[in-house]
């Protein structure tokens, strides 16, 4: 059983929406942890092979680390943070590049799945984290913060707060890799998420699609993401679009903490 963080144990009040996120992702983690991390209709009912699941994470992280190095932002290889680690798909991949990896997630069942799939050889520490900040970690305590397909599920104000925390815990010369949807595409599903009230979307996911729990989706516009990162001292090295379904324009941001300024 995961040990609560110091923040939750101390009873620090959570920001609105965090309790709902924890409740929904606890249900998703208990029912379908691998599918909830990588939503694929063909993988819905225990369809993910464990090795295939982890291999998808290696492909993503290996490519991201090459892109970061090509952009001039290769960090030290000491310690990495995988924020919203889920079932450990990316944590395991990061363990091939760093001496130690901390995987944080709000869902205890997700972390149980991550520990079952742990191939890190003792280099990964999975922690339950349900606080609205990263107060459990000191300033400049990681060489890399990596998060993808996570911030979109959080209320935007909470996501922005975490972005500030990411820059705080990265060491000088360290780097961030952050994936987030910029906007909805003009597809049927994209337009539903753009205009339909959340209760309607929640009903459709639970009743029509039979999700174990609903998945909120929020966009973080590119202009805002750049401004937030730069405003907290990061330098944006590159931004690239990559596949994340047909309904959102999903961007990955590569940034370093070596000074202010952003690429155009």
ABEGO torsion letter per residue (X at the ends): XBBBBAAAAAGBBBBBGAAAAAAAAAAAAAABAAAAABBBAAAABGABBAAAAAAAAAAAAAAAAAAAAAAGABBBAABBBBBGAEAGAAAAAAAAABABBBBBBABAAAAAAAAAABAAGGABBBBBBABABAAABBBGABABBBBBGAAAABBAAAAAAAAAAAAAABBBGBBBBBBBBABBBBBAAAAAAAABBAAAAAAAAAAAAGBABBBBBBBBBAAAAAAAAAAAGBBBABBBBBBAEAABBBBBBBBBAAEBEBBX
